[in-house]
Amino acid sequence: MYPRKECRMEKEDLVPCRNCGVHEPANTIKDGICIECVNEHEKINQPAPIEQIKVEKTRNPIPASMFIWGAFLSFFVGVYVILKLEQLWGLFFILTVTPCLFLYPIIRFLFGGKDSIAAAAVTIITEEVLKSKIEKAVKKRYNKKRKY
């Protein structure tokens, strides 16, 4: 067989690592700690590399069909409350909730399809303006009929 190579270092040249206890050559020991332990310690204490992640904000607006179905539902609940329960608070559903739910998808479309507080505020203002114009027209017609 091949002749065995003899180790050039003697036992005196090997120094134990204070961290792991493995005997290493004296030239690889720094402050009593071997290079492998130093490298491992540096890997642990190194902060993780920071990558810039571009996060896109994805907001799914409530579909317009939900508002329209809600408007129909509030209208029929208002009619039910007036007819079956004989209470006038059903008018609240018919005169307030239903127009808001019908108008909001239209105004949201005009605002670029985004849900926002501004779109909701404009919806309420538009509804109140429309109600006041309808009320004035009804009063005007009622007054004309009374005169005759």
Secondary structure as UniProt FT lines:
FT   HELIX           11..13
FT   STRAND          14..16
FT   TURN            18..20
FT   STRAND          23..25
FT   HELIX           26..28
FT   STRAND          29..30
FT   TURN            31..32
FT   STRAND          33..34
FT   HELIX           35..45
FT   HELIX           64..83
FT   TURN            88..89
FT   HELIX           90..92
FT   HELIX           93..97
FT   HELIX           98..110
FT   TURN            111..112
FT   HELIX           117..147
//
